[in-house]
Amino acid sequence: MNEERAEEVRRRVRSVPAGFVTTYGDLCPAAPRFAGAVLASCDDREVPWQRIVRADGSLAKGARQRRLLESEGVPFNGERVDMRAAWVPV
């Protein structure tokens, strides 16, 4: 894994404020799956992985991710994050 590129992804994740989300594609437009791989292998508690969702607002990590997002006040529309209210570009 390109560590410099991975650190840029982690920096972008840290920039997402509590109560908001962004997408894997926003983190790494050329390679959203790379962003997913970076987060999957990250154990740094300072990286709020739960704030990263799929472009349609669905959650990659299910109920655990939803609980964390709801505790931050992220709004949902059914099973998905309400992207109109919660999305921020990074």
PyMOL Python script that loads the backbone (N, CA, C, O; Angstrom):
from pymol import cmd

cmd.read_pdbstr("""\
ATOM      1  N   MET A   1       0.847  -1.185   0.000  1.00  0.00           N
ATOM      2  CA  MET A   1       0.000   0.000   0.000  1.00  0.00           C
ATOM      3  C   MET A   1       0.886   1.240   0.000  1.00  0.00           C
ATOM      4  O   MET A   1       1.861   1.306   0.749  1.00  0.00           O
ATOM      5  N   ASN A   2       0.560   2.207  -0.822  1.00  0.00           N
ATOM      6  CA  ASN A   2       1.294   3.461  -0.873  1.00  0.00           C
ATOM      7  C   ASN A   2       1.015   4.240   0.411  1.00  0.00           C
ATOM      8  O   ASN A   2      -0.079   4.775   0.589  1.00  0.00           O
ATOM      9  N   GLU A   3       2.000   4.303   1.302  1.00  0.00           N
ATOM     10  CA  GLU A   3       1.790   4.897   2.627  1.00  0.00           C
ATOM     11  C   GLU A   3       1.497   6.394   2.565  1.00  0.00           C
ATOM     12  O   GLU A   3       0.702   6.899   3.358  1.00  0.00           O
ATOM     13  N   GLU A   4       2.116   7.095   1.652  1.00  0.00           N
ATOM     14  CA  GLU A   4       1.854   8.536   1.532  1.00  0.00           C
ATOM     15  C   GLU A   4       0.400   8.783   1.120  1.00  0.00           C
ATOM     16  O   GLU A   4      -0.274   9.653   1.670  1.00  0.00           O
ATOM     17  N   ARG A   5      -0.056   8.024   0.170  1.00  0.00           N
ATOM     18  CA  ARG A   5      -1.445   8.134  -0.300  1.00  0.00           C
ATOM     19  C   ARG A   5      -2.420   7.700   0.807  1.00  0.00           C
ATOM     20  O   ARG A   5      -3.480   8.303   0.975  1.00  0.00           O
ATOM     21  N   ALA A   6      -2.058   6.663   1.553  1.00  0.00           N
ATOM     22  CA  ALA A   6      -2.891   6.194   2.656  1.00  0.00           C
ATOM     23  C   ALA A   6      -2.986   7.250   3.750  1.00  0.00           C
ATOM     24  O   ALA A   6      -4.056   7.450   4.324  1.00  0.00           O
ATOM     25  N   GLU A   7      -1.895   7.919   4.039  1.00  0.00           N
ATOM     26  CA  GLU A   7      -1.921   8.977   5.061  1.00  0.00           C
ATOM     27  C   GLU A   7      -2.811  10.130   4.624  1.00  0.00           C
ATOM     28  O   GLU A   7      -3.484  10.733   5.460  1.00  0.00           O
ATOM     29  N   GLU A   8      -2.830  10.448   3.346  1.00  0.00           N
ATOM     30  CA  GLU A   8      -3.719  11.497   2.839  1.00  0.00           C
ATOM     31  C   GLU A   8      -5.184  11.099   3.046  1.00  0.00           C
ATOM     32  O   GLU A   8      -6.008  11.938   3.410  1.00  0.00           O
ATOM     33  N   VAL A   9      -5.506   9.840   2.818  1.00  0.00           N
ATOM     34  CA  VAL A   9      -6.868   9.353   3.066  1.00  0.00           C
ATOM     35  C   VAL A   9      -7.206   9.519   4.545  1.00  0.00           C
ATOM     36  O   VAL A   9      -8.274  10.035   4.877  1.00  0.00           O
ATOM     37  N   ARG A  10      -6.318   9.092   5.434  1.00  0.00           N
ATOM     38  CA  ARG A  10      -6.568   9.212   6.878  1.00  0.00           C
ATOM     39  C   ARG A  10      -6.705  10.672   7.297  1.00  0.00           C
ATOM     40  O   ARG A  10      -7.535  10.995   8.147  1.00  0.00           O
ATOM     41  N   ARG A  11      -5.905  11.554   6.714  1.00  0.00           N
ATOM     42  CA  ARG A  11      -6.010  12.987   7.030  1.00  0.00           C
ATOM     43  C   ARG A  11      -7.390  13.511   6.634  1.00  0.00           C
ATOM     44  O   ARG A  11      -8.012  14.263   7.384  1.00  0.00           O
ATOM     45  N   ARG A  12      -7.861  13.114   5.460  1.00  0.00           N
ATOM     46  CA  ARG A  12      -9.179  13.556   5.006  1.00  0.00           C
ATOM     47  C   ARG A  12     -10.288  13.031   5.918  1.00  0.00           C
ATOM     48  O   ARG A  12     -11.241  13.748   6.221  1.00  0.00           O
ATOM     49  N   VAL A  13     -10.159  11.785   6.349  1.00  0.00           N
ATOM     50  CA  VAL A  13     -11.165  11.218   7.266  1.00  0.00           C
ATOM     51  C   VAL A  13     -11.210  12.040   8.551  1.00  0.00           C
ATOM     52  O   VAL A  13     -12.289  12.361   9.047  1.00  0.00           O
ATOM     53  N   ARG A  14     -10.038  12.380   9.089  1.00  0.00           N
ATOM     54  CA  ARG A  14      -9.983  13.175  10.321  1.00  0.00           C
ATOM     55  C   ARG A  14     -10.620  14.550  10.155  1.00  0.00           C
ATOM     56  O   ARG A  14     -11.036  15.156  11.142  1.00  0.00           O
ATOM     57  N   SER A  15     -10.703  15.049   8.930  1.00  0.00           N
ATOM     58  CA  SER A  15     -11.259  16.382   8.703  1.00  0.00           C
ATOM     59  C   SER A  15     -12.789  16.403   8.675  1.00  0.00           C
ATOM     60  O   SER A  15     -13.383  17.481   8.677  1.00  0.00           O
ATOM     61  N   VAL A  16     -13.429  15.249   8.650  1.00  0.00           N
ATOM     62  CA  VAL A  16     -14.897  15.191   8.627  1.00  0.00           C
ATOM     63  C   VAL A  16     -15.400  15.455  10.044  1.00  0.00           C
ATOM     64  O   VAL A  16     -15.077  14.703  10.963  1.00  0.00           O
ATOM     65  N   PRO A  17     -16.188  16.518  10.232  1.00  0.00           N
ATOM     66  CA  PRO A  17     -16.646  16.847  11.587  1.00  0.00           C
ATOM     67  C   PRO A  17     -17.705  15.878  12.101  1.00  0.00           C
ATOM     68  O   PRO A  17     -18.432  15.255  11.328  1.00  0.00           O
ATOM     69  N   ALA A  18     -17.771  15.769  13.411  1.00  0.00           N
ATOM     70  CA  ALA A  18     -18.805  14.947  14.043  1.00  0.00           C
ATOM     71  C   ALA A  18     -20.170  15.428  13.579  1.00  0.00           C
ATOM     72  O   ALA A  18     -20.402  16.630  13.449  1.00  0.00           O
ATOM     73  N   GLY A  19     -21.073  14.485  13.329  1.00  0.00           N
ATOM     74  CA  GLY A  19     -22.416  14.813  12.880  1.00  0.00           C
ATOM     75  C   GLY A  19     -22.563  14.874  11.375  1.00  0.00           C
ATOM     76  O   GLY A  19     -23.646  15.147  10.857  1.00  0.00           O
ATOM     77  N   PHE A  20     -21.464  14.618  10.672  1.00  0.00           N
ATOM     78  CA  PHE A  20     -21.467  14.663   9.211  1.00  0.00           C
ATOM     79  C   PHE A  20     -20.773  13.432   8.659  1.00  0.00           C
ATOM     80  O   PHE A  20     -20.093  12.707   9.386  1.00  0.00           O
ATOM     81  N   VAL A  21     -20.950  13.204   7.366  1.00  0.00           N
ATOM     82  CA  VAL A  21     -20.303  12.084   6.683  1.00  0.00           C
ATOM     83  C   VAL A  21     -19.744  12.549   5.347  1.00  0.00           C
ATOM     84  O   VAL A  21     -20.103  13.611   4.838  1.00  0.00           O
ATOM     85  N   THR A  22     -18.865  11.736   4.798  1.00  0.00           N
ATOM     86  CA  THR A  22     -18.420  11.908   3.428  1.00  0.00           C
ATOM     87  C   THR A  22     -18.318  10.499   2.823  1.00  0.00           C
ATOM     88  O   THR A  22     -18.576   9.507   3.505  1.00  0.00           O
ATOM     89  N   THR A  23     -17.949  10.421   1.564  1.00  0.00           N
ATOM     90  CA  THR A  23     -17.957   9.125   0.886  1.00  0.00           C
ATOM     91  C   THR A  23     -16.545   8.641   0.581  1.00  0.00           C
ATOM     92  O   THR A  23     -15.580   9.405   0.616  1.00  0.00           O
ATOM     93  N   TYR A  24     -16.455   7.355   0.285  1.00  0.00           N
ATOM     94  CA  TYR A  24     -15.173   6.783  -0.122  1.00  0.00           C
ATOM     95  C   TYR A  24     -14.646   7.490  -1.368  1.00  0.00           C
ATOM     96  O   TYR A  24     -13.447   7.740  -1.483  1.00  0.00           O
ATOM     97  N   GLY A  25     -15.538   7.811  -2.295  1.00  0.00           N
ATOM     98  CA  GLY A  25     -15.155   8.512  -3.509  1.00  0.00           C
ATOM     99  C   GLY A  25     -14.647   9.919  -3.250  1.00  0.00           C
ATOM    100  O   GLY A  25     -13.785  10.411  -3.977  1.00  0.00           O
ATOM    101  N   ASP A  26     -15.181  10.581  -2.204  1.00  0.00           N
ATOM    102  CA  ASP A  26     -14.688  11.903  -1.838  1.00  0.00           C
ATOM    103  C   ASP A  26     -13.273  11.810  -1.266  1.00  0.00           C
ATOM    104  O   ASP A  26     -12.444  12.692  -1.492  1.00  0.00           O
ATOM    105  N   LEU A  27     -13.012  10.749  -0.533  1.00  0.00           N
ATOM    106  CA  LEU A  27     -11.679  10.580   0.066  1.00  0.00           C
ATOM    107  C   LEU A  27     -10.612  10.345  -0.981  1.00  0.00           C
ATOM    108  O   LEU A  27      -9.500  10.861  -0.878  1.00  0.00           O
ATOM    109  N   CYS A  28     -10.957   9.565  -1.987  1.00  0.00           N
ATOM    110  CA  CYS A  28      -9.987   9.175  -3.009  1.00  0.00           C
ATOM    111  C   CYS A  28     -10.738   9.011  -4.335  1.00  0.00           C
ATOM    112  O   CYS A  28     -11.074   7.892  -4.722  1.00  0.00           O
ATOM    113  N   PRO A  29     -11.000  10.118  -5.027  1.00  0.00           N
ATOM    114  CA  PRO A  29     -11.830  10.063  -6.238  1.00  0.00           C
ATOM    115  C   PRO A  29     -11.345   9.076  -7.300  1.00  0.00           C
ATOM    116  O   PRO A  29     -12.162   8.462  -7.986  1.00  0.00           O
ATOM    117  N   ALA A  30     -10.060   8.921  -7.440  1.00  0.00           N
ATOM    118  CA  ALA A  30      -9.538   8.018  -8.473  1.00  0.00           C
ATOM    119  C   ALA A  30      -9.629   6.552  -8.070  1.00  0.00           C
ATOM    120  O   ALA A  30      -9.582   5.665  -8.922  1.00  0.00           O
ATOM    121  N   ALA A  31      -9.761   6.297  -6.760  1.00  0.00           N
ATOM    122  CA  ALA A  31      -9.753   4.905  -6.292  1.00  0.00           C
ATOM    123  C   ALA A  31     -10.490   4.777  -4.954  1.00  0.00           C
ATOM    124  O   ALA A  31      -9.851   4.622  -3.913  1.00  0.00           O
ATOM    125  N   PRO A  32     -11.825   4.841  -4.972  1.00  0.00           N
ATOM    126  CA  PRO A  32     -12.568   4.738  -3.718  1.00  0.00           C
ATOM    127  C   PRO A  32     -12.319   3.426  -2.972  1.00  0.00           C
ATOM    128  O   PRO A  32     -12.381   3.391  -1.743  1.00  0.00           O
ATOM    129  N   ARG A  33     -12.043   2.363  -3.698  1.00  0.00           N
ATOM    130  CA  ARG A  33     -11.761   1.089  -3.021  1.00  0.00           C
ATOM    131  C   ARG A  33     -10.445   1.146  -2.253  1.00  0.00           C
ATOM    132  O   ARG A  33     -10.288   0.464  -1.240  1.00  0.00           O
ATOM    133  N   PHE A  34      -9.510   1.946  -2.723  1.00  0.00           N
ATOM    134  CA  PHE A  34      -8.267   2.153  -1.981  1.00  0.00           C
ATOM    135  C   PHE A  34      -8.590   2.788  -0.630  1.00  0.00           C
ATOM    136  O   PHE A  34      -8.053   2.374   0.397  1.00  0.00           O
ATOM    137  N   ALA A  35      -9.465   3.790  -0.633  1.00  0.00           N
ATOM    138  CA  ALA A  35      -9.869   4.431   0.616  1.00  0.00           C
ATOM    139  C   ALA A  35     -10.480   3.402   1.562  1.00  0.00           C
ATOM    140  O   ALA A  35     -10.194   3.412   2.759  1.00  0.00           O
ATOM    141  N   GLY A  36     -11.321   2.515   1.030  1.00  0.00           N
ATOM    142  CA  GLY A  36     -11.908   1.459   1.841  1.00  0.00           C
ATOM    143  C   GLY A  36     -10.862   0.532   2.428  1.00  0.00           C
ATOM    144  O   GLY A  36     -10.959   0.135   3.589  1.00  0.00           O
ATOM    145  N   ALA A  37      -9.867   0.188   1.634  1.00  0.00           N
ATOM    146  CA  ALA A  37      -8.794  -0.688   2.110  1.00  0.00           C
ATOM    147  C   ALA A  37      -7.980  -0.010   3.203  1.00  0.00           C
ATOM    148  O   ALA A  37      -7.578  -0.654   4.173  1.00  0.00           O
ATOM    149  N   VAL A  38      -7.737   1.282   3.048  1.00  0.00           N
ATOM    150  CA  VAL A  38      -7.000   2.025   4.072  1.00  0.00           C
ATOM    151  C   VAL A  38      -7.769   1.980   5.393  1.00  0.00           C
ATOM    152  O   VAL A  38      -7.187   1.706   6.442  1.00  0.00           O
ATOM    153  N   LEU A  39      -9.061   2.245   5.341  1.00  0.00           N
ATOM    154  CA  LEU A  39      -9.861   2.253   6.564  1.00  0.00           C
ATOM    155  C   LEU A  39      -9.989   0.857   7.161  1.00  0.00           C
ATOM    156  O   LEU A  39      -9.993   0.705   8.383  1.00  0.00           O
ATOM    157  N   ALA A  40     -10.093  -0.153   6.321  1.00  0.00           N
ATOM    158  CA  ALA A  40     -10.210  -1.523   6.817  1.00  0.00           C
ATOM    159  C   ALA A  40      -8.966  -1.959   7.578  1.00  0.00           C
ATOM    160  O   ALA A  40      -9.049  -2.783   8.489  1.00  0.00           O
ATOM    161  N   SER A  41      -7.819  -1.411   7.209  1.00  0.00           N
ATOM    162  CA  SER A  41      -6.574  -1.808   7.862  1.00  0.00           C
ATOM    163  C   SER A  41      -6.123  -0.818   8.942  1.00  0.00           C
ATOM    164  O   SER A  41      -5.060  -0.995   9.538  1.00  0.00           O
ATOM    165  N   CYS A  42      -6.914   0.208   9.192  1.00  0.00           N
ATOM    166  CA  CYS A  42      -6.533   1.258  10.136  1.00  0.00           C
ATOM    167  C   CYS A  42      -7.031   0.932  11.546  1.00  0.00           C
ATOM    168  O   CYS A  42      -8.206   0.621  11.739  1.00  0.00           O
ATOM    169  N   ASP A  43      -6.136   1.004  12.520  1.00  0.00           N
ATOM    170  CA  ASP A  43      -6.538   0.792  13.909  1.00  0.00           C
ATOM    171  C   ASP A  43      -6.299   2.034  14.767  1.00  0.00           C
ATOM    172  O   ASP A  43      -6.306   1.951  15.995  1.00  0.00           O
ATOM    173  N   ASP A  44      -6.089   3.173  14.130  1.00  0.00           N
ATOM    174  CA  ASP A  44      -5.867   4.438  14.811  1.00  0.00           C
ATOM    175  C   ASP A  44      -7.208   4.981  15.307  1.00  0.00           C
ATOM    176  O   ASP A  44      -8.090   5.279  14.502  1.00  0.00           O
ATOM    177  N   ARG A  45      -7.365   5.109  16.607  1.00  0.00           N
ATOM    178  CA  ARG A  45      -8.629   5.583  17.187  1.00  0.00           C
ATOM    179  C   ARG A  45      -8.922   7.039  16.862  1.00  0.00           C
ATOM    180  O   ARG A  45     -10.044   7.501  17.067  1.00  0.00           O
ATOM    181  N   GLU A  46      -7.945   7.761  16.364  1.00  0.00           N
ATOM    182  CA  GLU A  46      -8.122   9.161  15.978  1.00  0.00           C
ATOM    183  C   GLU A  46      -8.741   9.306  14.589  1.00  0.00           C
ATOM    184  O   GLU A  46      -9.033  10.420  14.155  1.00  0.00           O
ATOM    185  N   VAL A  47      -8.939   8.204  13.902  1.00  0.00           N
ATOM    186  CA  VAL A  47      -9.516   8.211  12.550  1.00  0.00           C
ATOM    187  C   VAL A  47     -10.980   7.773  12.665  1.00  0.00           C
ATOM    188  O   VAL A  47     -11.254   6.592  12.882  1.00  0.00           O
ATOM    189  N   PRO A  48     -11.921   8.710  12.523  1.00  0.00           N
ATOM    190  CA  PRO A  48     -13.343   8.397  12.696  1.00  0.00           C
ATOM    191  C   PRO A  48     -13.937   7.687  11.474  1.00  0.00           C
ATOM    192  O   PRO A  48     -14.692   8.280  10.704  1.00  0.00           O
ATOM    193  N   TRP A  49     -13.587   6.431  11.315  1.00  0.00           N
ATOM    194  CA  TRP A  49     -13.980   5.622  10.154  1.00  0.00           C
ATOM    195  C   TRP A  49     -15.485   5.601   9.937  1.00  0.00           C
ATOM    196  O   TRP A  49     -15.946   5.487   8.802  1.00  0.00           O
ATOM    197  N   GLN A  50     -16.248   5.710  11.006  1.00  0.00           N
ATOM    198  CA  GLN A  50     -17.701   5.599  10.892  1.00  0.00           C
ATOM    199  C   GLN A  50     -18.315   6.722  10.059  1.00  0.00           C
ATOM    200  O   GLN A  50     -19.442   6.586   9.584  1.00  0.00           O
ATOM    201  N   ARG A  51     -17.607   7.807   9.876  1.00  0.00           N
ATOM    202  CA  ARG A  51     -18.129   8.956   9.116  1.00  0.00           C
ATOM    203  C   ARG A  51     -17.992   8.789   7.610  1.00  0.00           C
ATOM    204  O   ARG A  51     -18.343   9.694   6.853  1.00  0.00           O
ATOM    205  N   ILE A  52     -17.487   7.647   7.168  1.00  0.00           N
ATOM    206  CA  ILE A  52     -17.327   7.394   5.738  1.00  0.00           C
ATOM    207  C   ILE A  52     -18.377   6.379   5.300  1.00  0.00           C
ATOM    208  O   ILE A  52     -18.454   5.273   5.835  1.00  0.00           O
ATOM    209  N   VAL A  53     -19.182   6.775   4.318  1.00  0.00           N
ATOM    210  CA  VAL A  53     -20.284   5.938   3.844  1.00  0.00           C
ATOM    211  C   VAL A  53     -20.208   5.800   2.327  1.00  0.00           C
ATOM    212  O   VAL A  53     -19.426   6.481   1.663  1.00  0.00           O
ATOM    213  N   ARG A  54     -21.029   4.911   1.799  1.00  0.00           N
ATOM    214  CA  ARG A  54     -21.122   4.772   0.344  1.00  0.00           C
ATOM    215  C   ARG A  54     -21.856   5.986  -0.224  1.00  0.00           C
ATOM    216  O   ARG A  54     -22.560   6.688   0.502  1.00  0.00           O
ATOM    217  N   ALA A  55     -21.691   6.225  -1.506  1.00  0.00           N
ATOM    218  CA  ALA A  55     -22.269   7.412  -2.158  1.00  0.00           C
ATOM    219  C   ALA A  55     -23.783   7.486  -2.006  1.00  0.00           C
ATOM    220  O   ALA A  55     -24.350   8.579  -2.003  1.00  0.00           O
ATOM    221  N   ASP A  56     -24.439   6.347  -1.882  1.00  0.00           N
ATOM    222  CA  ASP A  56     -25.902   6.350  -1.733  1.00  0.00           C
ATOM    223  C   ASP A  56     -26.341   6.453  -0.277  1.00  0.00           C
ATOM    224  O   ASP A  56     -27.532   6.360   0.019  1.00  0.00           O
ATOM    225  N   GLY A  57     -25.388   6.645   0.636  1.00  0.00           N
ATOM    226  CA  GLY A  57     -25.706   6.782   2.054  1.00  0.00           C
ATOM    227  C   GLY A  57     -25.781   5.466   2.805  1.00  0.00           C
ATOM    228  O   GLY A  57     -26.041   5.461   4.008  1.00  0.00           O
ATOM    229  N   SER A  58     -25.560   4.354   2.125  1.00  0.00           N
ATOM    230  CA  SER A  58     -25.594   3.071   2.817  1.00  0.00           C
ATOM    231  C   SER A  58     -24.298   2.863   3.596  1.00  0.00           C
ATOM    232  O   SER A  58     -23.274   3.488   3.319  1.00  0.00           O
ATOM    233  N   LEU A  59     -24.375   1.973   4.570  1.00  0.00           N
ATOM    234  CA  LEU A  59     -23.269   1.762   5.500  1.00  0.00           C
ATOM    235  C   LEU A  59     -22.503   0.485   5.183  1.00  0.00           C
ATOM    236  O   LEU A  59     -23.100  -0.564   4.937  1.00  0.00           O
ATOM    237  N   ALA A  60     -21.195   0.579   5.190  1.00  0.00           N
ATOM    238  CA  ALA A  60     -20.354  -0.589   4.938  1.00  0.00           C
ATOM    239  C   ALA A  60     -20.225  -1.461   6.181  1.00  0.00           C
ATOM    240  O   ALA A  60     -19.988  -2.664   6.067  1.00  0.00           O
ATOM    241  N   LYS A  61     -20.376  -0.872   7.366  1.00  0.00           N
ATOM    242  CA  LYS A  61     -20.156  -1.605   8.614  1.00  0.00           C
ATOM    243  C   LYS A  61     -21.429  -1.803   9.424  1.00  0.00           C
ATOM    244  O   LYS A  61     -21.357  -2.116  10.613  1.00  0.00           O
ATOM    245  N   GLY A  62     -22.578  -1.630   8.810  1.00  0.00           N
ATOM    246  CA  GLY A  62     -23.848  -2.017   9.404  1.00  0.00           C
ATOM    247  C   GLY A  62     -24.244  -1.355  10.709  1.00  0.00           C
ATOM    248  O   GLY A  62     -24.074  -0.150  10.895  1.00  0.00           O
ATOM    249  N   ALA A  63     -24.781  -2.176  11.615  1.00  0.00           N
ATOM    250  CA  ALA A  63     -25.390  -1.677  12.851  1.00  0.00           C
ATOM    251  C   ALA A  63     -24.395  -0.941  13.740  1.00  0.00           C
ATOM    252  O   ALA A  63     -24.751   0.069  14.347  1.00  0.00           O
ATOM    253  N   ARG A  64     -23.177  -1.416  13.830  1.00  0.00           N
ATOM    254  CA  ARG A  64     -22.168  -0.734  14.661  1.00  0.00           C
ATOM    255  C   ARG A  64     -21.921   0.680  14.140  1.00  0.00           C
ATOM    256  O   ARG A  64     -21.872   1.634  14.916  1.00  0.00           O
ATOM    257  N   GLN A  65     -21.767   0.806  12.836  1.00  0.00           N
ATOM    258  CA  GLN A  65     -21.533   2.115  12.237  1.00  0.00           C
ATOM    259  C   GLN A  65     -22.743   3.011  12.472  1.00  0.00           C
ATOM    260  O   GLN A  65     -22.590   4.185  12.809  1.00  0.00           O
ATOM    261  N   ARG A  66     -23.930   2.470  12.297  1.00  0.00           N
ATOM    262  CA  ARG A  66     -25.144   3.266  12.496  1.00  0.00           C
ATOM    263  C   ARG A  66     -25.225   3.782  13.937  1.00  0.00           C
ATOM    264  O   ARG A  66     -25.533   4.954  14.152  1.00  0.00           O
ATOM    265  N   ARG A  67     -24.955   2.930  14.914  1.00  0.00           N
ATOM    266  CA  ARG A  67     -24.997   3.368  16.318  1.00  0.00           C
ATOM    267  C   ARG A  67     -24.038   4.531  16.552  1.00  0.00           C
ATOM    268  O   ARG A  67     -24.391   5.512  17.207  1.00  0.00           O
ATOM    269  N   LEU A  68     -22.823   4.419  16.014  1.00  0.00           N
ATOM    270  CA  LEU A  68     -21.840   5.492  16.196  1.00  0.00           C
ATOM    271  C   LEU A  68     -22.298   6.784  15.526  1.00  0.00           C
ATOM    272  O   LEU A  68     -22.172   7.863  16.103  1.00  0.00           O
ATOM    273  N   LEU A  69     -22.825   6.676  14.318  1.00  0.00           N
ATOM    274  CA  LEU A  69     -23.291   7.869  13.608  1.00  0.00           C
ATOM    275  C   LEU A  69     -24.487   8.496  14.304  1.00  0.00           C
ATOM    276  O   LEU A  69     -24.554   9.717  14.441  1.00  0.00           O
ATOM    277  N   GLU A  70     -25.425   7.678  14.744  1.00  0.00           N
ATOM    278  CA  GLU A  70     -26.592   8.216  15.455  1.00  0.00           C
ATOM    279  C   GLU A  70     -26.172   8.920  16.738  1.00  0.00           C
ATOM    280  O   GLU A  70     -26.769   9.929  17.111  1.00  0.00           O
ATOM    281  N   SER A  71     -25.153   8.399  17.417  1.00  0.00           N
ATOM    282  CA  SER A  71     -24.674   9.039  18.646  1.00  0.00           C
ATOM    283  C   SER A  71     -24.051  10.408  18.366  1.00  0.00           C
ATOM    284  O   SER A  71     -23.952  11.245  19.264  1.00  0.00           O
ATOM    285  N   GLU A  72     -23.633  10.632  17.124  1.00  0.00           N
ATOM    286  CA  GLU A  72     -23.073  11.926  16.719  1.00  0.00           C
ATOM    287  C   GLU A  72     -24.154  12.848  16.151  1.00  0.00           C
ATOM    288  O   GLU A  72     -23.881  14.008  15.842  1.00  0.00           O
ATOM    289  N   GLY A  73     -25.382  12.333  16.014  1.00  0.00           N
ATOM    290  CA  GLY A  73     -26.471  13.151  15.498  1.00  0.00           C
ATOM    291  C   GLY A  73     -26.633  13.120  13.988  1.00  0.00           C
ATOM    292  O   GLY A  73     -27.320  13.975  13.429  1.00  0.00           O
ATOM    293  N   VAL A  74     -26.017  12.156  13.314  1.00  0.00           N
ATOM    294  CA  VAL A  74     -26.159  12.041  11.862  1.00  0.00           C
ATOM    295  C   VAL A  74     -27.587  11.595  11.551  1.00  0.00           C
ATOM    296  O   VAL A  74     -28.053  10.597  12.100  1.00  0.00           O
ATOM    297  N   PRO A  75     -28.288  12.324  10.673  1.00  0.00           N
ATOM    298  CA  PRO A  75     -29.669  11.961  10.345  1.00  0.00           C
ATOM    299  C   PRO A  75     -29.732  10.806   9.345  1.00  0.00           C
ATOM    300  O   PRO A  75     -28.880  10.675   8.466  1.00  0.00           O
ATOM    301  N   PHE A  76     -30.750   9.985   9.499  1.00  0.00           N
ATOM    302  CA  PHE A  76     -30.982   8.852   8.604  1.00  0.00           C
ATOM    303  C   PHE A  76     -32.333   9.009   7.934  1.00  0.00           C
ATOM    304  O   PHE A  76     -33.249   9.644   8.456  1.00  0.00           O
ATOM    305  N   ASN A  77     -32.419   8.412   6.770  1.00  0.00           N
ATOM    306  CA  ASN A  77     -33.674   8.290   6.035  1.00  0.00           C
ATOM    307  C   ASN A  77     -33.838   6.796   5.786  1.00  0.00           C
ATOM    308  O   ASN A  77     -33.317   6.271   4.802  1.00  0.00           O
ATOM    309  N   GLY A  78     -34.551   6.114   6.660  1.00  0.00           N
ATOM    310  CA  GLY A  78     -34.633   4.667   6.586  1.00  0.00           C
ATOM    311  C   GLY A  78     -33.308   4.035   6.981  1.00  0.00           C
ATOM    312  O   GLY A  78     -32.766   4.326   8.048  1.00  0.00           O
ATOM    313  N   GLU A  79     -32.794   3.178   6.126  1.00  0.00           N
ATOM    314  CA  GLU A  79     -31.540   2.471   6.407  1.00  0.00           C
ATOM    315  C   GLU A  79     -30.293   3.259   5.994  1.00  0.00           C
ATOM    316  O   GLU A  79     -29.171   2.834   6.270  1.00  0.00           O
ATOM    317  N   ARG A  80     -30.487   4.388   5.344  1.00  0.00           N
ATOM    318  CA  ARG A  80     -29.350   5.141   4.799  1.00  0.00           C
ATOM    319  C   ARG A  80     -29.205   6.503   5.460  1.00  0.00           C
ATOM    320  O   ARG A  80     -30.171   7.078   5.962  1.00  0.00           O
ATOM    321  N   VAL A  81     -27.981   7.001   5.450  1.00  0.00           N
ATOM    322  CA  VAL A  81     -27.729   8.362   5.925  1.00  0.00           C
ATOM    323  C   VAL A  81     -28.459   9.326   5.000  1.00  0.00           C
ATOM    324  O   VAL A  81     -28.477   9.136   3.784  1.00  0.00           O
ATOM    325  N   ASP A  82     -29.054  10.348   5.574  1.00  0.00           N
ATOM    326  CA  ASP A  82     -29.692  11.403   4.786  1.00  0.00           C
ATOM    327  C   ASP A  82     -28.562  12.279   4.235  1.00  0.00           C
ATOM    328  O   ASP A  82     -28.108  13.217   4.892  1.00  0.00           O
ATOM    329  N   MET A  83     -28.126  11.958   3.035  1.00  0.00           N
ATOM    330  CA  MET A  83     -26.964  12.626   2.443  1.00  0.00           C
ATOM    331  C   MET A  83     -27.210  14.120   2.192  1.00  0.00           C
ATOM    332  O   MET A  83     -26.264  14.906   2.230  1.00  0.00           O
ATOM    333  N   ARG A  84     -28.431  14.516   1.942  1.00  0.00           N
ATOM    334  CA  ARG A  84     -28.715  15.946   1.754  1.00  0.00           C
ATOM    335  C   ARG A  84     -28.434  16.757   2.996  1.00  0.00           C
ATOM    336  O   ARG A  84     -28.046  17.923   2.916  1.00  0.00           O
ATOM    337  N   ALA A  85     -28.632  16.136   4.151  1.00  0.00           N
ATOM    338  CA  ALA A  85     -28.433  16.838   5.422  1.00  0.00           C
ATOM    339  C   ALA A  85     -27.048  16.620   6.015  1.00  0.00           C
ATOM    340  O   ALA A  85     -26.540  17.495   6.717  1.00  0.00           O
ATOM    341  N   ALA A  86     -26.428  15.476   5.751  1.00  0.00           N
ATOM    342  CA  ALA A  86     -25.225  15.103   6.478  1.00  0.00           C
ATOM    343  C   ALA A  86     -23.925  15.102   5.688  1.00  0.00           C
ATOM    344  O   ALA A  86     -22.850  15.035   6.285  1.00  0.00           O
ATOM    345  N   TRP A  87     -23.993  15.174   4.367  1.00  0.00           N
ATOM    346  CA  TRP A  87     -22.786  15.050   3.543  1.00  0.00           C
ATOM    347  C   TRP A  87     -21.964  16.339   3.544  1.00  0.00           C
ATOM    348  O   TRP A  87     -22.513  17.432   3.408  1.00  0.00           O
ATOM    349  N   VAL A  88     -20.658  16.204   3.696  1.00  0.00           N
ATOM    350  CA  VAL A  88     -19.723  17.318   3.530  1.00  0.00           C
ATOM    351  C   VAL A  88     -18.595  16.861   2.604  1.00  0.00           C
ATOM    352  O   VAL A  88     -18.102  15.742   2.740  1.00  0.00           O
ATOM    353  N   PRO A  89     -18.189  17.705   1.674  1.00  0.00           N
ATOM    354  CA  PRO A  89     -17.035  17.350   0.838  1.00  0.00           C
ATOM    355  C   PRO A  89     -15.743  17.509   1.646  1.00  0.00           C
ATOM    356  O   PRO A  89     -15.679  18.297   2.590  1.00  0.00           O
ATOM    357  N   VAL A  90     -14.735  16.761   1.264  1.00  0.00           N
ATOM    358  CA  VAL A  90     -13.427  16.902   1.937  1.00  0.00           C
ATOM    359  C   VAL A  90     -12.370  17.250   0.920  1.00  0.00           C
ATOM    360  O   VAL A  90     -11.202  17.413   1.275  1.00  0.00           O
TER     361      VAL A  90
END
""", "prot")
cmd.dss("prot")
cmd.show_as("cartoon", "prot")
cmd.util.cbc("prot")
cmd.orient("prot")
